Amino acid sequence: MLEVLESKSRPDRGTILVETRAYNQSGQRVCSFRRRVLIPRRTAENLERFEPRFAKED
């Protein structure tokens, strides 16, 4: 994650800037791209949507 921006017009969401890199079998980078992703924000009202549905195993 490279950047986090809160939405100015919609307080329930924001955007993040992420970079993905792909490497071949020799370890050479063959692909790289950045993109912005719109995501919902965690709030007290929607927190249950972000909680894990299954208990973590130890």
DOPA-871894 format. One record per residue (C-alpha): residue number from 1; y, z, x; residue in one letter. Coordinates in nm, 2 decimals, decimal comma. Example, Ala and Ser with C-alpha at 12.3 -4.5 7.8 and 13.67 -1.06 7.14 Angstrom:
2
seke|y|z|x|vexlum
1|-0,45|0,78|1,23|A
2|-0,11|0,71|1,37|S
! end
This chain:
58
seke|y|z|x|vexlum
1|0,00|0,00|0,00|M
2|0,32|-0,11|0,15|L
3|0,58|-0,03|-0,11|E
4|0,62|0,16|-0,44|V
5|0,89|0,08|-0,69|L
6|0,96|0,25|-1,02|E
7|1,05|0,01|-1,31|S
8|1,41|0,03|-1,41|K
9|1,35|-0,09|-1,76|S
10|1,02|0,07|-1,83|R
11|0,97|0,43|-1,71|P
12|0,60|0,43|-1,80|D
13|0,51|0,18|-1,52|R
14|0,60|0,06|-1,18|G
15|0,50|-0,19|-0,91|T
16|0,33|-0,16|-0,58|I
17|0,32|-0,41|-0,29|L
18|-0,02|-0,44|-0,13|V
19|-0,16|-0,65|0,15|E
20|-0,51|-0,78|0,17|T
21|-0,67|-0,90|0,49|R
22|-1,00|-1,09|0,54|A
23|-1,19|-1,12|0,86|Y
24|-1,48|-1,34|0,96|N
25|-1,80|-1,24|1,14|Q
26|-1,63|-1,27|1,48|S
27|-1,35|-1,03|1,37|G
28|-1,08|-1,30|1,35|Q
29|-0,84|-1,27|1,06|R
30|-0,89|-1,57|0,84|V
31|-0,68|-1,48|0,54|C
32|-0,39|-1,25|0,46|S
33|-0,18|-1,22|0,15|F
34|0,06|-0,98|-0,01|R
35|0,11|-0,93|-0,38|R
36|0,29|-0,71|-0,63|R
37|0,08|-0,52|-0,89|V
38|0,22|-0,37|-1,21|L
39|0,06|-0,03|-1,27|I
40|0,10|0,24|-1,53|P
41|0,25|0,57|-1,41|R
42|0,07|0,90|-1,44|R
43|0,24|1,12|-1,70|T
44|0,14|1,44|-1,87|A
45|0,08|1,23|-2,19|E
46|-0,16|0,98|-2,03|N
47|-0,32|1,19|-1,75|L
48|-0,66|1,19|-1,91|E
49|-0,68|0,81|-1,85|R
50|-0,66|0,87|-1,48|F
51|-0,91|1,15|-1,45|E
52|-1,26|1,06|-1,33|P
53|-1,51|1,02|-1,61|R
54|-1,80|1,13|-1,41|F
55|-1,83|1,44|-1,20|A
56|-1,83|1,38|-0,82|K
57|-2,15|1,44|-0,64|E
58|-2,15|1,68|-0,34|D
! end
